[in-house]
Amino acid sequence: MRRIGIIGCGTAGIQLAYSLKNDFDVTLHHYEEPQNILDGRIRSTQVHFHPTLERERRFSMPDEDNAPHIRTIHFQLGQQKLFTGNLSGIAASMDQRLRFAESMNDLAAQGVKLIHGRLKPEDLLDLIPSYNLIIDATGKTGPLAPFPVETGLTPYQAPQRKCIVGYFTGVRPVEPEGISITVLPGNGEMFEIPAMTDSGRATILFIEAVPEGMLDVFKGIKNTSEFVARMANVIEEHFHPIYERIDMERFALIDENAFLQTAITPVIHRPYAIMDGTLILGCGDSVFLSDPITGQGCNTASYAAEQLYETLITHKESTWDEAVGIDYWNRTKQYITAVTEWTNAMTEPLPEPIAGLLMQAASDQMTADGIAAWFENPIKAYEAFHKHPINQPFPR
Ligand SMILES: Cc1cc2nc3c(=O)[nH]c(=O)nc-3n(C[C@H](O)[C@H](O)[C@H](O)COP(=O)(O)OP(=O)(O)OC[C@H]3O[C@@H](n4cnc5c(N)ncnc54)[C@H](O)[C@@H]3O)c2cc1C
C-alpha cells in the first residue's frame, strides 16, 4: 500500500484520513492530544453547510446530528430586519474541540497511526523517505511546504477584520432556528450561530470588526468576565434585536476558554510542490486561507479534501508526480476562485447591485432563499457578485 503522511489533524486532515484510510497506509501527524484540544480554547464558529455534512456521511465520519439544526439565514441591515432565507439543507456547528478530539480517538481506534509532535519546515525533508506523498494540512499557521502564493487571488497585506468570538448561554435562539447576520456598514458584522459543545447547546456570538471601527473595542481583554461585560455592552449599544433575546442573569461563557480574538490575512497558495522528488499537496487553510466572514473555511477545506481524495483515487496506480498536483489544482481552482473572490468582496463595501438584491429579498422569498444558497454553494455567490457564470472570462 502506498504511504501517505498527513500533517495537521483539523478539518482537512481528519476528513482526508477518513477518506484515504481504506485505500492507502495513512499516518496523521498532530501536535495536540485529544484531551488538550478538549481542554483548550475554542477555534472557530465552524458552520458546516449541507454539502460538507454530505461529504462527512460519504466518508463515514462521526455525524453532527445532535447539533442544533440550522435551517435559515436571518439578515439584518443595522436595526432593520430584511429577510429570512431558507437553506436547501440542514447545516450544523459542532465545537471543533469536541469534534477533533472525538475524530482523532475514532481514527486511532480504526487503526490510523497518529504521531505526536509539532513539525517544522525543515522536518519535511526528514519525513520524505517515509512516505510516497505528504499532505500539508497545517491550517492557518502553515504551510510548512514552500507552496508559491497565487498573487492574483491574494490582494491584501493585512487583515480586513478583527474576529471576536464567544460561546454563550442565556441567549434565546432566533426563530426559525438559524444563523442571524447583522451588517453595520463601515463597522463590521455580527453573526449569531446555534452550536453544540461538550457542555451542551450554546449560542455563538461572532463579531467581525472593521479595524478601528466602533466594534473594534475588545483590545487588551484577556479574561472571561471582562469579555462578557464588553460583549453585553456592545450588544446593548448596537444589536438591539439580540439584546432583547438575552437573559442577562444567565448570560455567560460556557467555559473559561470559550472566547477567542484573532485576525486573518487572506492568502491563497498553489497547493502542490515537489521536494526532493516527492510530491507535497496542501489542503485547507494552509493553502486556501480566507477571512471567516462568509463561514466558508471548513466548507472549503472539506471540498478540497474530497477533490484531493478523487485525484489520488484517479491516479492510484500511476506515478505521483507534479502532474498529479496539477490535476488536483485544476479540479479545485474554480471553487477556490469563487469562494476567495466572494469572501474578499464581502469585506469591502457591498456593490450597489448586491445591496439592491438584499433589499429585494425583503419582499421576495425566492431572492431570500437564493441568497441563503450562496453559503451552501459559493459559486452562486460569485456569479451574483460578478453577474456572469464563473466559467466565462471575467469582464474587466
Ligand atoms: C473566528 C473564526 C470563525 C470561523 N467560522 C467558520 C465557519 O462558521 N464556517 C467555516 O466553514 N469555517 C469557519 N472558520 C474557518 C475554519 O475554522 C477553518 O477554515 C478550518 O478549521 C480549516 O481547517 P484546516 O484543517 O485547514 O485547519 P485547522 O482546522 O486549523 O487544523 C489544522 C491542524 O494542524 C495542526 N498543526 C498546525 N501546525 C502543525 C505542525 N507544525 N505540526 C503538526 N500539526 C500542526 C493544528 O494543531 C490543527 O490541528 C472560522 C475561522 C475563524 C478563525
The ligand as an SDF file (V2000), in Angstrom:
LIG
                    3D

 53 58  0  0  0  0  0  0  0  0999 V2000
  -13.2840   33.1010   14.1570 C   0  0  0  0  0  0  0  0  0  0  0  0
  -13.4250   32.0750   13.0880 C   0  0  0  0  0  0  0  0  0  0  0  0
  -14.6860   31.6410   12.6900 C   0  0  0  0  0  0  0  0  0  0  0  0
  -14.8130   30.6960   11.6800 C   0  0  0  0  0  0  0  0  0  0  0  0
  -16.0610   30.2700   11.3150 N   0  0  0  0  0  0  0  0  0  0  0  0
  -16.2040   29.3690   10.3340 C   0  0  0  0  0  0  0  0  0  0  0  0
  -17.4820   28.8950    9.9440 C   0  0  0  0  0  0  0  0  0  0  0  0
  -18.5150   29.2390   10.5280 O   0  0  0  0  0  0  0  0  0  0  0  0
  -17.5740   28.0050    8.9150 N   0  0  0  0  0  0  0  0  0  0  0  0
  -16.4570   27.5640    8.2590 C   0  0  0  0  0  0  0  0  0  0  0  0
  -16.5910   26.7750    7.3330 O   0  0  0  0  0  0  0  0  0  0  0  0
  -15.2270   27.9790    8.6210 N   0  0  0  0  0  0  0  0  0  0  0  0
  -15.0740   28.8560    9.6450 C   0  0  0  0  0  0  0  0  0  0  0  0
  -13.8200   29.2490   10.0320 N   0  0  0  0  0  0  0  0  0  0  0  0
  -12.6530   28.6990    9.3570 C   0  0  0  0  0  0  0  0  0  0  0  0
  -12.3790   27.2560    9.7700 C   0  0  0  0  0  0  0  0  0  0  0  0
  -12.3210   27.1250   11.1720 O   0  0  0  0  0  0  0  0  0  0  0  0
  -11.0740   26.8130    9.1460 C   0  0  0  0  0  0  0  0  0  0  0  0
  -11.0460   27.2140    7.8010 O   0  0  0  0  0  0  0  0  0  0  0  0
  -10.9070   25.2920    9.1760 C   0  0  0  0  0  0  0  0  0  0  0  0
  -10.8560   24.8190   10.5000 O   0  0  0  0  0  0  0  0  0  0  0  0
   -9.6330   24.9490    8.4270 C   0  0  0  0  0  0  0  0  0  0  0  0
   -9.3540   23.5780    8.5370 O   0  0  0  0  0  0  0  0  0  0  0  0
   -7.8370   23.1010    8.4280 P   0  0  0  0  0  0  0  0  0  0  0  0
   -7.8690   21.6440    8.5800 O   0  0  0  0  0  0  0  0  0  0  0  0
   -7.1970   23.6890    7.2430 O   0  0  0  0  0  0  0  0  0  0  0  0
   -7.1240   23.7930    9.6740 O   0  0  0  0  0  0  0  0  0  0  0  0
   -7.4120   23.5320   11.2130 P   0  0  0  0  0  0  0  0  0  0  0  0
   -8.7710   23.0420   11.4190 O   0  0  0  0  0  0  0  0  0  0  0  0
   -6.9640   24.7820   11.8950 O   0  0  0  0  0  0  0  0  0  0  0  0
   -6.4060   22.3620   11.5860 O   0  0  0  0  0  0  0  0  0  0  0  0
   -5.0200   22.4950   11.4490 C   0  0  0  0  0  0  0  0  0  0  0  0
   -4.3690   21.4440   12.3280 C   0  0  0  0  0  0  0  0  0  0  0  0
   -2.9660   21.3940   12.0610 O   0  0  0  0  0  0  0  0  0  0  0  0
   -2.2700   21.2850   13.2830 C   0  0  0  0  0  0  0  0  0  0  0  0
   -0.9370   21.8260   13.0390 N   0  0  0  0  0  0  0  0  0  0  0  0
   -0.6310   23.0890   12.7060 C   0  0  0  0  0  0  0  0  0  0  0  0
    0.6980   23.2130   12.5530 N   0  0  0  0  0  0  0  0  0  0  0  0
    1.2390   21.9870   12.8080 C   0  0  0  0  0  0  0  0  0  0  0  0
    2.5500   21.4870   12.8080 C   0  0  0  0  0  0  0  0  0  0  0  0
    3.5770   22.2920   12.5290 N   0  0  0  0  0  0  0  0  0  0  0  0
    2.7700   20.1820   13.1040 N   0  0  0  0  0  0  0  0  0  0  0  0
    1.7180   19.3670   13.3960 C   0  0  0  0  0  0  0  0  0  0  0  0
    0.4110   19.7950   13.3940 N   0  0  0  0  0  0  0  0  0  0  0  0
    0.1930   21.0870   13.0960 C   0  0  0  0  0  0  0  0  0  0  0  0
   -3.1040   22.0850   14.2590 C   0  0  0  0  0  0  0  0  0  0  0  0
   -2.8540   21.6770   15.5850 O   0  0  0  0  0  0  0  0  0  0  0  0
   -4.5070   21.7280   13.8170 C   0  0  0  0  0  0  0  0  0  0  0  0
   -4.9610   20.5770   14.4720 O   0  0  0  0  0  0  0  0  0  0  0  0
  -13.6580   30.1900   11.0450 C   0  0  0  0  0  0  0  0  0  0  0  0
  -12.3920   30.6010   11.4540 C   0  0  0  0  0  0  0  0  0  0  0  0
  -12.2740   31.5310   12.4650 C   0  0  0  0  0  0  0  0  0  0  0  0
  -10.8930   31.9730   12.9010 C   0  0  0  0  0  0  0  0  0  0  0  0
  1  2  1  0
  2  3  1  0
  2 52  2  0
  3  4  2  0
  4  5  1  0
  4 50  1  0
  5  6  2  0
  6  7  1  0
  6 13  1  0
  7  8  2  0
  7  9  1  0
  9 10  1  0
 10 11  2  0
 10 12  1  0
 12 13  2  0
 13 14  1  0
 14 15  1  0
 14 50  1  0
 15 16  1  0
 16 17  1  0
 16 18  1  0
 18 19  1  0
 18 20  1  0
 20 21  1  0
 20 22  1  0
 22 23  1  0
 23 24  1  0
 24 25  2  0
 24 26  1  0
 24 27  1  0
 27 28  1  0
 28 29  2  0
 28 30  1  0
 28 31  1  0
 31 32  1  0
 32 33  1  0
 33 34  1  0
 33 48  1  0
 34 35  1  0
 35 36  1  0
 35 46  1  0
 36 37  1  0
 36 45  1  0
 37 38  2  0
 38 39  1  0
 39 40  1  0
 39 45  2  0
 40 41  1  0
 40 42  2  0
 42 43  1  0
 43 44  2  0
 44 45  1  0
 46 47  1  0
 46 48  1  0
 48 49  1  0
 50 51  2  0
 51 52  1  0
 52 53  1  0
M  END
$$$$
